[in-house]
Amino acid sequence: VECTTTVYHFGERILETKQILGPREYDVERHMYHFDFVPQFFEAFLAGFQCFEGDAERKIAIENLSIMQ
C-alpha cells in the first residue's frame, strides 16, 4: 500500500512524502498498516514557535495547518 502525506500551510503545499509498506500481521485474519505522520516536519514546526511573540500568532499558525494522508 502506498500512502501520500501532504502538509499545507496557509493553503500552500509545503511538504509531500510517500511511503510504501506491506501489511503487519495483526492476527490470523487481519493485517495492520502504520504510516509515519511526518515527525521531522512537526519537530521543526513546533521548534519555530519560539519565534512567535504571542499566543495569537501561534494559534494562527496552527489553525492554518492542514494535513492530508
Predicted model as a PDB file, atoms N, CA, C, CB and O in Angstrom, pLDDT in the B-factor column:
MODEL        1                                                                  
ATOM      1  N   VAL A   1       0.848  -1.167   0.000  1.00 86.00           N  
ATOM      2  CA  VAL A   1       0.000   0.000   0.000  1.00 86.00           C  
ATOM      3  C   VAL A   1       0.893   1.228   0.000  1.00 86.00           C  
ATOM      4  CB  VAL A   1      -0.965  -0.001   1.214  1.00 86.00           C  
ATOM      5  O   VAL A   1       1.891   1.283   0.718  1.00 86.00           O  
ATOM      6  N   GLU A   2       0.530   2.202  -0.804  1.00 90.00           N  
ATOM      7  CA  GLU A   2       1.272   3.469  -0.835  1.00 90.00           C  
ATOM      8  C   GLU A   2       0.439   4.544  -0.149  1.00 90.00           C  
ATOM      9  CB  GLU A   2       1.618   3.888  -2.302  1.00 90.00           C  
ATOM     10  O   GLU A   2      -0.760   4.667  -0.399  1.00 90.00           O  
ATOM     11  N   CYS A   3       1.077   5.313   0.707  1.00 90.00           N  
ATOM     12  CA  CYS A   3       0.402   6.401   1.416  1.00 90.00           C  
ATOM     13  C   CYS A   3       1.150   7.697   1.133  1.00 90.00           C  
ATOM     14  CB  CYS A   3       0.328   6.120   2.954  1.00 90.00           C  
ATOM     15  O   CYS A   3       2.366   7.777   1.311  1.00 90.00           O  
ATOM     16  N   THR A   4       0.420   8.700   0.697  1.00 92.00           N  
ATOM     17  CA  THR A   4       0.989  10.021   0.468  1.00 92.00           C  
ATOM     18  C   THR A   4       0.505  10.942   1.572  1.00 92.00           C  
ATOM     19  CB  THR A   4       0.601  10.574  -0.936  1.00 92.00           C  
ATOM     20  O   THR A   4      -0.697  11.033   1.825  1.00 92.00           O  
ATOM     21  N   THR A   5       1.427  11.624   2.230  1.00 91.00           N  
ATOM     22  CA  THR A   5       1.092  12.600   3.260  1.00 91.00           C  
ATOM     23  C   THR A   5       1.475  13.977   2.723  1.00 91.00           C  
ATOM     24  CB  THR A   5       1.827  12.285   4.621  1.00 91.00           C  
ATOM     25  O   THR A   5       2.620  14.201   2.331  1.00 91.00           O  
ATOM     26  N   THR A   6       0.523  14.884   2.709  1.00 93.00           N  
ATOM     27  CA  THR A   6       0.753  16.232   2.211  1.00 93.00           C  
ATOM     28  C   THR A   6       0.429  17.228   3.314  1.00 93.00           C  
ATOM     29  CB  THR A   6      -0.097  16.512   0.945  1.00 93.00           C  
ATOM     30  O   THR A   6      -0.617  17.141   3.957  1.00 93.00           O  
ATOM     31  N   VAL A   7       1.337  18.178   3.527  1.00 92.00           N  
ATOM     32  CA  VAL A   7       1.162  19.210   4.542  1.00 92.00           C  
ATOM     33  C   VAL A   7       0.950  20.543   3.820  1.00 92.00           C  
ATOM     34  CB  VAL A   7       2.400  19.275   5.518  1.00 92.00           C  
ATOM     35  O   VAL A   7       1.726  20.929   2.946  1.00 92.00           O  
ATOM     36  N   TYR A   8      -0.123  21.230   4.211  1.00 95.00           N  
ATOM     37  CA  TYR A   8      -0.437  22.547   3.665  1.00 95.00           C  
ATOM     38  C   TYR A   8      -0.362  23.567   4.797  1.00 95.00           C  
ATOM     39  CB  TYR A   8      -1.849  22.561   2.987  1.00 95.00           C  
ATOM     40  O   TYR A   8      -0.802  23.294   5.914  1.00 95.00           O  
ATOM     41  N   HIS A   9       0.189  24.724   4.511  1.00 93.00           N  
ATOM     42  CA  HIS A   9       0.218  25.805   5.486  1.00 93.00           C  
ATOM     43  C   HIS A   9      -0.199  27.076   4.768  1.00 93.00           C  
ATOM     44  CB  HIS A   9       1.634  25.956   6.144  1.00 93.00           C  
ATOM     45  O   HIS A   9       0.412  27.470   3.774  1.00 93.00           O  
ATOM     46  N   PHE A  10      -1.243  27.712   5.279  1.00 93.00           N  
ATOM     47  CA  PHE A  10      -1.849  28.877   4.648  1.00 93.00           C  
ATOM     48  C   PHE A  10      -2.220  28.577   3.198  1.00 93.00           C  
ATOM     49  CB  PHE A  10      -0.898  30.075   4.716  1.00 93.00           C  
ATOM     50  O   PHE A  10      -2.072  29.430   2.322  1.00 93.00           O  
ATOM     51  N   GLY A  11      -2.707  27.346   2.951  1.00 92.00           N  
ATOM     52  CA  GLY A  11      -3.183  26.954   1.639  1.00 92.00           C  
ATOM     53  C   GLY A  11      -2.108  26.534   0.650  1.00 92.00           C  
ATOM     54  O   GLY A  11      -2.429  26.108  -0.459  1.00 92.00           O  
ATOM     55  N   GLU A  12      -0.864  26.642   1.019  1.00 95.00           N  
ATOM     56  CA  GLU A  12       0.244  26.266   0.140  1.00 95.00           C  
ATOM     57  C   GLU A  12       0.795  24.910   0.538  1.00 95.00           C  
ATOM     58  CB  GLU A  12       1.358  27.326   0.180  1.00 95.00           C  
ATOM     59  O   GLU A  12       1.000  24.640   1.721  1.00 95.00           O  
ATOM     60  N   ARG A  13       1.033  24.058  -0.445  1.00 95.00           N  
ATOM     61  CA  ARG A  13       1.641  22.759  -0.159  1.00 95.00           C  
ATOM     62  C   ARG A  13       3.110  22.988   0.175  1.00 95.00           C  
ATOM     63  CB  ARG A  13       1.484  21.771  -1.370  1.00 95.00           C  
ATOM     64  O   ARG A  13       3.864  23.525  -0.637  1.00 95.00           O  
ATOM     65  N   ILE A  14       3.513  22.575   1.381  1.00 92.00           N  
ATOM     66  CA  ILE A  14       4.894  22.800   1.795  1.00 92.00           C  
ATOM     67  C   ILE A  14       5.677  21.506   1.962  1.00 92.00           C  
ATOM     68  CB  ILE A  14       4.921  23.573   3.085  1.00 92.00           C  
ATOM     69  O   ILE A  14       6.903  21.538   2.075  1.00 92.00           O  
ATOM     70  N   LEU A  15       4.986  20.365   1.978  1.00 91.00           N  
ATOM     71  CA  LEU A  15       5.684  19.091   2.129  1.00 91.00           C  
ATOM     72  C   LEU A  15       4.804  17.975   1.608  1.00 91.00           C  
ATOM     73  CB  LEU A  15       6.072  18.836   3.605  1.00 91.00           C  
ATOM     74  O   LEU A  15       3.590  17.971   1.812  1.00 91.00           O  
ATOM     75  N   GLU A  16       5.441  17.021   0.926  1.00 92.00           N  
ATOM     76  CA  GLU A  16       4.724  15.833   0.490  1.00 92.00           C  
ATOM     77  C   GLU A  16       5.674  14.646   0.592  1.00 92.00           C  
ATOM     78  CB  GLU A  16       4.174  15.999  -0.966  1.00 92.00           C  
ATOM     79  O   GLU A  16       6.794  14.687   0.082  1.00 92.00           O  
ATOM     80  N   THR A  17       5.217  13.595   1.251  1.00 90.00           N  
ATOM     81  CA  THR A  17       6.021  12.384   1.376  1.00 90.00           C  
ATOM     82  C   THR A  17       5.193  11.193   0.914  1.00 90.00           C  
ATOM     83  CB  THR A  17       6.513  12.184   2.839  1.00 90.00           C  
ATOM     84  O   THR A  17       3.963  11.206   0.979  1.00 90.00           O  
ATOM     85  N   LYS A  18       5.891  10.165   0.447  1.00 91.00           N  
ATOM     86  CA  LYS A  18       5.236   8.918   0.050  1.00 91.00           C  
ATOM     87  C   LYS A  18       5.928   7.773   0.748  1.00 91.00           C  
ATOM     88  CB  LYS A  18       5.262   8.722  -1.494  1.00 91.00           C  
ATOM     89  O   LYS A  18       7.156   7.711   0.808  1.00 91.00           O  
ATOM     90  N   GLN A  19       5.127   6.867   1.276  1.00 89.00           N  
ATOM     91  CA  GLN A  19       5.636   5.654   1.913  1.00 89.00           C  
ATOM     92  C   GLN A  19       4.937   4.455   1.298  1.00 89.00           C  
ATOM     93  CB  GLN A  19       5.423   5.690   3.457  1.00 89.00           C  
ATOM     94  O   GLN A  19       3.733   4.485   1.044  1.00 89.00           O  
ATOM     95  N   ILE A  20       5.699   3.407   1.064  1.00 89.00           N  
ATOM     96  CA  ILE A  20       5.138   2.152   0.579  1.00 89.00           C  
ATOM     97  C   ILE A  20       5.429   1.094   1.639  1.00 89.00           C  
ATOM     98  CB  ILE A  20       5.738   1.747  -0.829  1.00 89.00           C  
ATOM     99  O   ILE A  20       6.579   0.870   2.016  1.00 89.00           O  
ATOM    100  N   LEU A  21       4.369   0.452   2.110  1.00 84.00           N  
ATOM    101  CA  LEU A  21       4.513  -0.550   3.163  1.00 84.00           C  
ATOM    102  C   LEU A  21       3.727  -1.806   2.838  1.00 84.00           C  
ATOM    103  CB  LEU A  21       4.059   0.016   4.502  1.00 84.00           C  
ATOM    104  O   LEU A  21       2.706  -1.767   2.151  1.00 84.00           O  
ATOM    105  N   GLY A  22       4.224  -2.906   3.344  1.00 81.00           N  
ATOM    106  CA  GLY A  22       3.468  -4.140   3.344  1.00 81.00           C  
ATOM    107  C   GLY A  22       2.749  -4.265   4.670  1.00 81.00           C  
ATOM    108  O   GLY A  22       3.091  -3.564   5.621  1.00 81.00           O  
ATOM    109  N   PRO A  23       1.778  -5.125   4.755  1.00 76.00           N  
ATOM    110  CA  PRO A  23       0.999  -5.247   5.995  1.00 76.00           C  
ATOM    111  C   PRO A  23       1.795  -5.907   7.112  1.00 76.00           C  
ATOM    112  CB  PRO A  23      -0.272  -6.041   5.738  1.00 76.00           C  
ATOM    113  O   PRO A  23       2.655  -6.754   6.872  1.00 76.00           O  
ATOM    114  N   ARG A  24       1.489  -5.503   8.326  1.00 76.00           N  
ATOM    115  CA  ARG A  24       1.974  -6.191   9.517  1.00 76.00           C  
ATOM    116  C   ARG A  24       0.842  -7.086   9.990  1.00 76.00           C  
ATOM    117  CB  ARG A  24       2.429  -5.178  10.646  1.00 76.00           C  
ATOM    118  O   ARG A  24      -0.320  -6.681   9.997  1.00 76.00           O  
ATOM    119  N   GLU A  25       1.175  -8.264  10.372  1.00 70.00           N  
ATOM    120  CA  GLU A  25       0.121  -9.175  10.793  1.00 70.00           C  
ATOM    121  C   GLU A  25      -0.439  -8.727  12.133  1.00 70.00           C  
ATOM    122  CB  GLU A  25       0.646 -10.620  10.882  1.00 70.00           C  
ATOM    123  O   GLU A  25       0.297  -8.562  13.105  1.00 70.00           O  
ATOM    124  N   TYR A  26      -1.741  -8.534  12.171  1.00 71.00           N  
ATOM    125  CA  TYR A  26      -2.437  -8.109  13.390  1.00 71.00           C  
ATOM    126  C   TYR A  26      -2.929  -9.332  14.149  1.00 71.00           C  
ATOM    127  CB  TYR A  26      -3.622  -7.164  13.055  1.00 71.00           C  
ATOM    128  O   TYR A  26      -2.708  -9.466  15.353  1.00 71.00           O  
ATOM    129  N   ASP A  27      -3.580 -10.195  13.446  1.00 70.00           N  
ATOM    130  CA  ASP A  27      -3.923 -11.517  13.952  1.00 70.00           C  
ATOM    131  C   ASP A  27      -4.029 -12.432  12.734  1.00 70.00           C  
ATOM    132  CB  ASP A  27      -5.267 -11.499  14.796  1.00 70.00           C  
ATOM    133  O   ASP A  27      -3.595 -12.054  11.645  1.00 70.00           O  
ATOM    134  N   VAL A  28      -4.586 -13.603  12.894  1.00 71.00           N  
ATOM    135  CA  VAL A  28      -4.573 -14.596  11.817  1.00 71.00           C  
ATOM    136  C   VAL A  28      -5.277 -14.099  10.556  1.00 71.00           C  
ATOM    137  CB  VAL A  28      -5.226 -15.879  12.291  1.00 71.00           C  
ATOM    138  O   VAL A  28      -4.824 -14.383   9.447  1.00 71.00           O  
ATOM    139  N   GLU A  29      -6.371 -13.367  10.710  1.00 75.00           N  
ATOM    140  CA  GLU A  29      -7.176 -12.971   9.556  1.00 75.00           C  
ATOM    141  C   GLU A  29      -7.061 -11.487   9.199  1.00 75.00           C  
ATOM    142  CB  GLU A  29      -8.612 -13.304   9.817  1.00 75.00           C  
ATOM    143  O   GLU A  29      -7.580 -11.070   8.164  1.00 75.00           O  
ATOM    144  N   ARG A  30      -6.404 -10.691  10.018  1.00 77.00           N  
ATOM    145  CA  ARG A  30      -6.364  -9.248   9.763  1.00 77.00           C  
ATOM    146  C   ARG A  30      -4.923  -8.756   9.737  1.00 77.00           C  
ATOM    147  CB  ARG A  30      -7.171  -8.481  10.832  1.00 77.00           C  
ATOM    148  O   ARG A  30      -4.031  -9.347  10.346  1.00 77.00           O  
ATOM    149  N   HIS A  31      -4.723  -7.662   9.016  1.00 77.00           N  
ATOM    150  CA  HIS A  31      -3.415  -7.029   8.933  1.00 77.00           C  
ATOM    151  C   HIS A  31      -3.558  -5.546   9.264  1.00 77.00           C  
ATOM    152  CB  HIS A  31      -2.790  -7.226   7.523  1.00 77.00           C  
ATOM    153  O   HIS A  31      -4.648  -4.982   9.178  1.00 77.00           O  
ATOM    154  N   MET A  32      -2.472  -4.940   9.633  1.00 80.00           N  
ATOM    155  CA  MET A  32      -2.499  -3.540  10.025  1.00 80.00           C  
ATOM    156  C   MET A  32      -1.356  -2.813   9.311  1.00 80.00           C  
ATOM    157  CB  MET A  32      -2.385  -3.388  11.577  1.00 80.00           C  
ATOM    158  O   MET A  32      -0.297  -3.391   9.066  1.00 80.00           O  
ATOM    159  N   TYR A  33      -1.583  -1.548   8.983  1.00 81.00           N  
ATOM    160  CA  TYR A  33      -0.569  -0.692   8.381  1.00 81.00           C  
ATOM    161  C   TYR A  33      -0.277   0.460   9.327  1.00 81.00           C  
ATOM    162  CB  TYR A  33      -1.026  -0.167   6.992  1.00 81.00           C  
ATOM    163  O   TYR A  33      -1.175   0.944  10.016  1.00 81.00           O  
ATOM    164  N   HIS A  34       0.957   0.895   9.362  1.00 79.00           N  
ATOM    165  CA  HIS A  34       1.320   2.059  10.175  1.00 79.00           C  
ATOM    166  C   HIS A  34       2.177   2.983   9.329  1.00 79.00           C  
ATOM    167  CB  HIS A  34       2.075   1.636  11.481  1.00 79.00           C  
ATOM    168  O   HIS A  34       3.279   2.623   8.915  1.00 79.00           O  
ATOM    169  N   PHE A  35       1.657   4.183   9.077  1.00 81.00           N  
ATOM    170  CA  PHE A  35       2.383   5.181   8.299  1.00 81.00           C  
ATOM    171  C   PHE A  35       2.797   6.321   9.218  1.00 81.00           C  
ATOM    172  CB  PHE A  35       1.520   5.708   7.119  1.00 81.00           C  
ATOM    173  O   PHE A  35       1.996   6.808  10.016  1.00 81.00           O  
ATOM    174  N   ASP A  36       4.045   6.741   9.103  1.00 78.00           N  
ATOM    175  CA  ASP A  36       4.532   7.861   9.904  1.00 78.00           C  
ATOM    176  C   ASP A  36       3.798   9.134   9.532  1.00 78.00           C  
ATOM    177  CB  ASP A  36       6.043   8.046   9.720  1.00 78.00           C  
ATOM    178  O   ASP A  36       3.360   9.304   8.394  1.00 78.00           O  
ATOM    179  N   PHE A  37       3.670  10.011  10.488  1.00 75.00           N  
ATOM    180  CA  PHE A  37       2.934  11.263  10.298  1.00 75.00           C  
ATOM    181  C   PHE A  37       3.919  12.427  10.246  1.00 75.00           C  
ATOM    182  CB  PHE A  37       1.892  11.477  11.436  1.00 75.00           C  
ATOM    183  O   PHE A  37       3.782  13.383  11.008  1.00 75.00           O  
ATOM    184  N   VAL A  38       4.898  12.360   9.368  1.00 82.00           N  
ATOM    185  CA  VAL A  38       5.953  13.359   9.138  1.00 82.00           C  
ATOM    186  C   VAL A  38       6.508  13.967  10.433  1.00 82.00           C  
ATOM    187  CB  VAL A  38       5.416  14.469   8.256  1.00 82.00           C  
ATOM    188  O   VAL A  38       6.407  15.176  10.642  1.00 82.00           O  
ATOM    189  N   PRO A  39       7.095  13.129  11.304  1.00 81.00           N  
ATOM    190  CA  PRO A  39       7.583  13.626  12.595  1.00 81.00           C  
ATOM    191  C   PRO A  39       8.678  14.689  12.459  1.00 81.00           C  
ATOM    192  CB  PRO A  39       8.107  12.471  13.418  1.00 81.00           C  
ATOM    193  O   PRO A  39       8.761  15.593  13.291  1.00 81.00           O  
ATOM    194  N   GLN A  40       9.521  14.594  11.420  1.00 83.00           N  
ATOM    195  CA  GLN A  40      10.577  15.590  11.256  1.00 83.00           C  
ATOM    196  C   GLN A  40       9.974  16.968  11.012  1.00 83.00           C  
ATOM    197  CB  GLN A  40      11.513  15.202  10.096  1.00 83.00           C  
ATOM    198  O   GLN A  40      10.488  17.971  11.508  1.00 83.00           O  
ATOM    199  N   PHE A  41       8.884  17.019  10.250  1.00 85.00           N  
ATOM    200  CA  PHE A  41       8.218  18.293   9.999  1.00 85.00           C  
ATOM    201  C   PHE A  41       7.687  18.885  11.299  1.00 85.00           C  
ATOM    202  CB  PHE A  41       7.075  18.115   8.989  1.00 85.00           C  
ATOM    203  O   PHE A  41       7.881  20.070  11.570  1.00 85.00           O  
ATOM    204  N   PHE A  42       7.023  18.067  12.097  1.00 84.00           N  
ATOM    205  CA  PHE A  42       6.425  18.585  13.329  1.00 84.00           C  
ATOM    206  C   PHE A  42       7.466  19.046  14.338  1.00 84.00           C  
ATOM    207  CB  PHE A  42       5.549  17.530  13.959  1.00 84.00           C  
ATOM    208  O   PHE A  42       7.237  20.009  15.070  1.00 84.00           O  
ATOM    209  N   GLU A  43       8.597  18.374  14.382  1.00 87.00           N  
ATOM    210  CA  GLU A  43       9.669  18.833  15.267  1.00 87.00           C  
ATOM    211  C   GLU A  43      10.109  20.238  14.870  1.00 87.00           C  
ATOM    212  CB  GLU A  43      10.872  17.859  15.223  1.00 87.00           C  
ATOM    213  O   GLU A  43      10.260  21.105  15.730  1.00 87.00           O  
ATOM    214  N   ALA A  44      10.314  20.470  13.581  1.00 87.00           N  
ATOM    215  CA  ALA A  44      10.727  21.791  13.100  1.00 87.00           C  
ATOM    216  C   ALA A  44       9.610  22.819  13.269  1.00 87.00           C  
ATOM    217  CB  ALA A  44      11.148  21.713  11.627  1.00 87.00           C  
ATOM    218  O   ALA A  44       9.872  23.961  13.647  1.00 87.00           O  
ATOM    219  N   PHE A  45       8.369  22.422  12.992  1.00 86.00           N  
ATOM    220  CA  PHE A  45       7.229  23.330  13.109  1.00 86.00           C  
ATOM    221  C   PHE A  45       7.067  23.814  14.550  1.00 86.00           C  
ATOM    222  CB  PHE A  45       5.941  22.638  12.632  1.00 86.00           C  
ATOM    223  O   PHE A  45       6.903  25.009  14.799  1.00 86.00           O  
ATOM    224  N   LEU A  46       7.113  22.881  15.486  1.00 85.00           N  
ATOM    225  CA  LEU A  46       6.944  23.253  16.891  1.00 85.00           C  
ATOM    226  C   LEU A  46       8.147  24.022  17.421  1.00 85.00           C  
ATOM    227  CB  LEU A  46       6.712  22.012  17.739  1.00 85.00           C  
ATOM    228  O   LEU A  46       7.986  24.902  18.267  1.00 85.00           O  
ATOM    229  N   ALA A  47       9.341  23.712  16.945  1.00 88.00           N  
ATOM    230  CA  ALA A  47      10.525  24.468  17.362  1.00 88.00           C  
ATOM    231  C   ALA A  47      10.426  25.918  16.902  1.00 88.00           C  
ATOM    232  CB  ALA A  47      11.805  23.820  16.802  1.00 88.00           C  
ATOM    233  O   ALA A  47      10.942  26.817  17.566  1.00 88.00           O  
ATOM    234  N   GLY A  48       9.772  26.148  15.780  1.00 87.00           N  
ATOM    235  CA  GLY A  48       9.598  27.503  15.258  1.00 87.00           C  
ATOM    236  C   GLY A  48       8.675  28.362  16.104  1.00 87.00           C  
ATOM    237  O   GLY A  48       8.644  29.581  15.933  1.00 87.00           O  
ATOM    238  N   PHE A  49       7.931  27.760  17.003  1.00 83.00           N  
ATOM    239  CA  PHE A  49       7.027  28.536  17.865  1.00 83.00           C  
ATOM    240  C   PHE A  49       7.790  29.518  18.751  1.00 83.00           C  
ATOM    241  CB  PHE A  49       6.193  27.597  18.737  1.00 83.00           C  
ATOM    242  O   PHE A  49       7.207  30.495  19.221  1.00 83.00           O  
ATOM    243  N   GLN A  50       9.058  29.284  18.987  1.00 84.00           N  
ATOM    244  CA  GLN A  50       9.864  30.196  19.801  1.00 84.00           C  
ATOM    245  C   GLN A  50       9.983  31.563  19.132  1.00 84.00           C  
ATOM    246  CB  GLN A  50      11.261  29.605  20.046  1.00 84.00           C  
ATOM    247  O   GLN A  50      10.220  32.567  19.803  1.00 84.00           O  
ATOM    248  N   CYS A  51       9.819  31.600  17.820  1.00 87.00           N  
ATOM    249  CA  CYS A  51       9.947  32.859  17.066  1.00 87.00           C  
ATOM    250  C   CYS A  51       8.717  33.749  17.212  1.00 87.00           C  
ATOM    251  CB  CYS A  51      10.187  32.564  15.589  1.00 87.00           C  
ATOM    252  O   CYS A  51       8.791  34.956  16.983  1.00 87.00           O  
ATOM    253  N   PHE A  52       7.586  33.154  17.594  1.00 88.00           N  
ATOM    254  CA  PHE A  52       6.359  33.940  17.707  1.00 88.00           C  
ATOM    255  C   PHE A  52       6.362  34.764  18.986  1.00 88.00           C  
ATOM    256  CB  PHE A  52       5.130  33.027  17.670  1.00 88.00           C  
ATOM    257  O   PHE A  52       6.918  34.360  20.008  1.00 88.00           O  
ATOM    258  N   GLU A  53       5.732  35.920  18.904  1.00 87.00           N  
ATOM    259  CA  GLU A  53       5.709  36.832  20.047  1.00 87.00           C  
ATOM    260  C   GLU A  53       4.570  36.551  21.020  1.00 87.00           C  
ATOM    261  CB  GLU A  53       5.608  38.248  19.561  1.00 87.00           C  
ATOM    262  O   GLU A  53       4.635  36.948  22.183  1.00 87.00           O  
ATOM    263  N   GLY A  54       3.536  35.876  20.556  1.00 89.00           N  
ATOM    264  CA  GLY A  54       2.411  35.645  21.459  1.00 89.00           C  
ATOM    265  C   GLY A  54       1.568  34.469  21.044  1.00 89.00           C  
ATOM    266  O   GLY A  54       1.793  33.848  20.005  1.00 89.00           O  
ATOM    267  N   ASP A  55       0.586  34.173  21.884  1.00 91.00           N  
ATOM    268  CA  ASP A  55      -0.295  33.040  21.628  1.00 91.00           C  
ATOM    269  C   ASP A  55      -1.153  33.240  20.387  1.00 91.00           C  
ATOM    270  CB  ASP A  55      -1.180  32.798  22.824  1.00 91.00           C  
ATOM    271  O   ASP A  55      -1.497  32.265  19.719  1.00 91.00           O  
ATOM    272  N   ALA A  56      -1.505  34.472  20.064  1.00 92.00           N  
ATOM    273  CA  ALA A  56      -2.336  34.744  18.884  1.00 92.00           C  
ATOM    274  C   ALA A  56      -1.625  34.288  17.614  1.00 92.00           C  
ATOM    275  CB  ALA A  56      -2.677  36.249  18.792  1.00 92.00           C  
ATOM    276  O   ALA A  56      -2.255  33.705  16.732  1.00 92.00           O  
ATOM    277  N   GLU A  57      -0.322  34.546  17.510  1.00 91.00           N  
ATOM    278  CA  GLU A  57       0.434  34.125  16.335  1.00 91.00           C  
ATOM    279  C   GLU A  57       0.544  32.601  16.277  1.00 91.00           C  
ATOM    280  CB  GLU A  57       1.833  34.759  16.345  1.00 91.00           C  
ATOM    281  O   GLU A  57       0.469  32.014  15.197  1.00 91.00           O  
ATOM    282  N   ARG A  58       0.719  31.971  17.415  1.00 90.00           N  
ATOM    283  CA  ARG A  58       0.788  30.510  17.451  1.00 90.00           C  
ATOM    284  C   ARG A  58      -0.539  29.889  17.006  1.00 90.00           C  
ATOM    285  CB  ARG A  58       1.151  30.026  18.868  1.00 90.00           C  
ATOM    286  O   ARG A  58      -0.568  28.908  16.263  1.00 90.00           O  
ATOM    287  N   LYS A  59      -1.623  30.482  17.474  1.00 92.00           N  
ATOM    288  CA  LYS A  59      -2.948  29.990  17.118  1.00 92.00           C  
ATOM    289  C   LYS A  59      -3.186  30.110  15.615  1.00 92.00           C  
ATOM    290  CB  LYS A  59      -4.028  30.758  17.888  1.00 92.00           C  
ATOM    291  O   LYS A  59      -3.728  29.188  15.006  1.00 92.00           O  
ATOM    292  N   ILE A  60      -2.797  31.210  15.017  1.00 92.00           N  
ATOM    293  CA  ILE A  60      -2.956  31.406  13.573  1.00 92.00           C  
ATOM    294  C   ILE A  60      -2.154  30.366  12.806  1.00 92.00           C  
ATOM    295  CB  ILE A  60      -2.517  32.824  13.162  1.00 92.00           C  
ATOM    296  O   ILE A  60      -2.639  29.807  11.823  1.00 92.00           O  
ATOM    297  N   ALA A  61      -0.919  30.101  13.254  1.00 91.00           N  
ATOM    298  CA  ALA A  61      -0.070  29.118  12.577  1.00 91.00           C  
ATOM    299  C   ALA A  61      -0.707  27.726  12.627  1.00 91.00           C  
ATOM    300  CB  ALA A  61       1.334  29.086  13.219  1.00 91.00           C  
ATOM    301  O   ALA A  61      -0.689  27.003  11.631  1.00 91.00           O  
ATOM    302  N   ILE A  62      -1.264  27.352  13.768  1.00 90.00           N  
ATOM    303  CA  ILE A  62      -1.880  26.031  13.910  1.00 90.00           C  
ATOM    304  C   ILE A  62      -3.193  25.947  13.125  1.00 90.00           C  
ATOM    305  CB  ILE A  62      -2.131  25.715  15.396  1.00 90.00           C  
ATOM    306  O   ILE A  62      -3.458  24.941  12.468  1.00 90.00           O  
ATOM    307  N   GLU A  63      -4.009  26.993  13.191  1.00 94.00           N  
ATOM    308  CA  GLU A  63      -5.284  26.968  12.505  1.00 94.00           C  
ATOM    309  C   GLU A  63      -5.134  26.914  10.988  1.00 94.00           C  
ATOM    310  CB  GLU A  63      -6.089  28.170  12.892  1.00 94.00           C  
ATOM    311  O   GLU A  63      -6.057  26.484  10.296  1.00 94.00           O  
ATOM    312  N   ASN A  64      -3.997  27.337  10.464  1.00 95.00           N  
ATOM    313  CA  ASN A  64      -3.776  27.339   9.021  1.00 95.00           C  
ATOM    314  C   ASN A  64      -2.894  26.179   8.576  1.00 95.00           C  
ATOM    315  CB  ASN A  64      -3.150  28.652   8.593  1.00 95.00           C  
ATOM    316  O   ASN A  64      -2.278  26.240   7.512  1.00 95.00           O  
ATOM    317  N   LEU A  65      -2.833  25.144   9.368  1.00 93.00           N  
ATOM    318  CA  LEU A  65      -2.074  23.945   9.048  1.00 93.00           C  
ATOM    319  C   LEU A  65      -3.060  22.821   8.715  1.00 93.00           C  
ATOM    320  CB  LEU A  65      -1.134  23.542  10.232  1.00 93.00           C  
ATOM    321  O   LEU A  65      -3.971  22.541   9.494  1.00 93.00           O  
ATOM    322  N   SER A  66      -2.881  22.188   7.573  1.00 93.00           N  
ATOM    323  CA  SER A  66      -3.728  21.070   7.155  1.00 93.00           C  
ATOM    324  C   SER A  66      -2.850  19.915   6.730  1.00 93.00           C  
ATOM    325  CB  SER A  66      -4.679  21.483   6.004  1.00 93.00           C  
ATOM    326  O   SER A  66      -1.820  20.113   6.086  1.00 93.00           O  
ATOM    327  N   ILE A  67      -3.253  18.715   7.087  1.00 91.00           N  
ATOM    328  CA  ILE A  67      -2.511  17.523   6.718  1.00 91.00           C  
ATOM    329  C   ILE A  67      -3.490  16.528   6.101  1.00 91.00           C  
ATOM    330  CB  ILE A  67      -1.774  16.906   7.951  1.00 91.00           C  
ATOM    331  O   ILE A  67      -4.533  16.212   6.673  1.00 91.00           O  
ATOM    332  N   MET A  68      -3.123  16.051   4.931  1.00 91.00           N  
ATOM    333  CA  MET A  68      -3.955  15.050   4.248  1.00 91.00           C  
ATOM    334  C   MET A  68      -3.116  13.786   4.088  1.00 91.00           C  
ATOM    335  CB  MET A  68      -4.472  15.576   2.843  1.00 91.00           C  
ATOM    336  O   MET A  68      -1.958  13.841   3.675  1.00 91.00           O  
ATOM    337  N   GLN A  69      -3.711  12.668   4.418  1.00 88.00           N  
ATOM    338  CA  GLN A  69      -2.987  11.413   4.304  1.00 88.00           C  
ATOM    339  C   GLN A  69      -3.855  10.421   3.571  1.00 88.00           C  
ATOM    340  CB  GLN A  69      -2.575  10.869   5.689  1.00 88.00           C  
ATOM    341  O   GLN A  69      -3.445   9.281   3.357  1.00 88.00           O  
TER     342      GLN A  69                                                      
ENDMDL                                                                          
END                                                                             
